[in-house]
């Protein structure tokens, strides 16, 4: 199983990672606001992640790290 980490403090909530995920397990948090004032991306079901790293590839701010 892949381990995915988000640096939520620098995420601007653009949603590109959410759109890129083939398993549809990423979302923009509705109940969190980071220190920059944005709603960050979060993973909703880590056990379903296949480790493709499409999310990390699409992220313009290098917020996401995928470890296999």
Backbone as numpy.savetxt, mean C-alpha at the origin, in Angstrom:
# Nx Ny Nz CAx CAy CAz Cx Cy Cz
4.78 -16.71 2.02 3.93 -15.53 2.02 4.82 -14.28 2.02
4.42 -13.29 1.29 5.18 -12.05 1.19 4.88 -11.14 2.39
5.88 -10.35 2.75 5.69 -9.35 3.81 5.71 -7.98 3.15
4.64 -7.26 3.32 4.50 -5.94 2.71 4.46 -4.89 3.82
5.30 -3.87 3.69 5.30 -2.79 4.67 5.08 -1.46 3.96
4.36 -0.59 4.63 4.05 0.74 4.12 4.67 1.77 5.06
5.33 2.76 4.50 5.78 3.90 5.30 4.62 4.89 5.26
3.67 4.70 6.14 2.42 5.47 6.11 2.63 6.96 6.31
3.73 7.34 6.96 3.97 8.76 7.22 4.23 9.57 5.95
4.71 8.92 4.89 4.99 9.67 3.66 4.02 9.35 2.53
3.07 8.46 2.77 2.07 8.12 1.75 1.13 9.30 1.54
0.91 9.64 0.27 0.00 10.75 -0.03 -1.39 10.28 -0.44
-1.63 8.97 -0.37 -2.95 8.44 -0.65 -3.40 8.58 -2.08
-2.48 8.49 -3.02 -2.82 8.69 -4.43 -3.67 7.54 -5.00
-3.53 6.34 -4.41 -4.33 5.21 -4.84 -3.78 4.41 -6.01
-2.60 4.75 -6.51 -2.03 4.00 -7.63 -1.76 2.54 -7.25
-1.33 2.32 -6.02 -1.08 0.95 -5.55 -2.38 0.16 -5.45
-3.44 0.82 -5.03 -4.75 0.17 -4.91 -5.21 -0.31 -6.28
-5.06 0.53 -7.28 -5.45 0.17 -8.64 -4.59 -0.94 -9.23
-3.32 -1.01 -8.83 -2.38 -1.97 -9.40 -2.50 -3.37 -8.79
-3.09 -3.51 -7.64 -3.13 -4.80 -6.94 -4.07 -5.79 -7.63
-3.53 -6.92 -8.12 -4.39 -7.89 -8.81 -5.32 -8.65 -7.86
-5.01 -8.66 -6.58 -5.83 -9.36 -5.59 -6.84 -8.43 -4.91
-6.77 -7.14 -5.18 -7.70 -6.15 -4.62 -7.70 -6.18 -3.09
-6.49 -6.19 -2.51 -6.38 -6.24 -1.05 -5.77 -4.97 -0.46
-5.67 -3.93 -1.27 -5.19 -2.63 -0.79 -6.34 -1.64 -0.83
-6.29 -0.70 0.10 -7.33 0.33 0.15 -6.74 1.61 0.75
-7.41 2.69 0.54 -7.04 3.94 1.18 -7.80 3.99 2.51
-7.06 4.16 3.59 -7.65 4.16 4.93 -8.61 5.33 5.09
-9.80 5.04 5.55 -10.80 6.09 5.79 -10.69 6.65 7.21
-10.10 5.84 8.12 -10.07 6.21 9.54 -8.70 6.63 10.05
-7.73 6.79 9.13 -6.36 7.18 9.51 -5.95 8.41 8.73
-5.19 9.25 9.38 -4.58 10.40 8.72 -3.12 10.43 9.15
-2.20 10.52 8.18 -0.79 10.53 8.52 -0.34 11.94 8.89
0.94 12.07 9.19 1.45 13.37 9.65 1.43 14.45 8.57
1.28 14.05 7.31 1.16 15.03 6.22 -0.30 15.41 5.95
-1.22 14.78 6.66 -2.62 15.10 6.50 -3.35 14.30 5.44
-2.75 13.19 4.98 -3.35 12.35 3.95 -3.85 11.04 4.55
-4.81 10.44 3.88 -5.25 9.10 4.24 -4.31 8.12 3.53
-3.54 7.32 4.28 -2.56 6.43 3.66 -3.18 5.14 3.13
-2.44 4.48 2.27 -2.84 3.16 1.76 -2.57 2.12 2.84
-3.43 1.13 2.92 -3.27 0.03 3.87 -3.62 -1.29 3.20
-3.10 -2.37 3.75 -3.42 -3.70 3.24 -4.57 -4.26 4.08
-5.57 -4.79 3.41 -6.75 -5.29 4.11 -6.68 -6.78 4.42
-5.89 -7.55 3.65 -5.80 -9.00 3.86 -4.41 -9.50 3.46
-3.44 -9.34 4.35 -2.05 -9.68 4.04 -1.87 -11.14 3.66
-2.69 -12.02 4.21 -2.57 -13.45 3.92 -2.89 -13.78 2.46
-3.57 -12.88 1.76 -3.93 -13.11 0.35 -2.89 -12.53 -0.61
-1.88 -11.84 -0.10 -0.87 -11.21 -0.94 -0.01 -12.28 -1.63
0.21 -12.11 -2.94 1.01 -13.06 -3.71 2.44 -12.57 -3.93
2.77 -11.40 -3.42 4.13 -10.88 -3.51 4.55 -10.42 -4.89
3.62 -10.01 -5.71 3.93 -9.59 -7.08 4.68 -8.25 -7.13
4.52 -7.44 -6.11 5.16 -6.12 -5.98 4.68 -5.10 -7.00
3.53 -5.32 -7.62 2.97 -4.32 -8.52 2.70 -3.02 -7.76
2.26 -3.15 -6.52 1.97 -1.97 -5.70 3.23 -1.12 -5.49
4.33 -1.78 -5.15 5.59 -1.07 -4.92 6.12 -0.45 -6.20
5.93 -1.13 -7.31 6.39 -0.61 -8.60 5.62 0.65 -8.99
4.34 0.68 -8.70 3.50 1.82 -9.09 3.65 3.02 -8.16
4.11 2.80 -6.94 4.18 3.89 -5.96 5.22 4.94 -6.35
4.80 6.18 -6.59 5.75 7.22 -7.00 6.64 7.71 -5.86
6.31 7.38 -4.62 7.06 7.87 -3.48 7.83 6.78 -2.73
7.89 5.59 -3.30 8.62 4.45 -2.70 8.17 4.20 -1.26
6.89 4.22 -1.04 6.30 4.01 0.28 6.25 2.52 0.64
6.18 1.64 -0.38 5.89 0.22 -0.16 7.14 -0.62 -0.37
7.35 -1.56 0.57 8.44 -2.53 0.47 7.83 -3.91 0.49
8.22 -4.77 -0.46 7.72 -6.13 -0.53 8.90 -7.08 -0.35
8.79 -7.95 0.65 9.83 -8.95 0.91 9.22 -10.32 0.72
9.92 -11.19 -0.01 9.41 -12.55 -0.24 10.08 -13.52 0.69
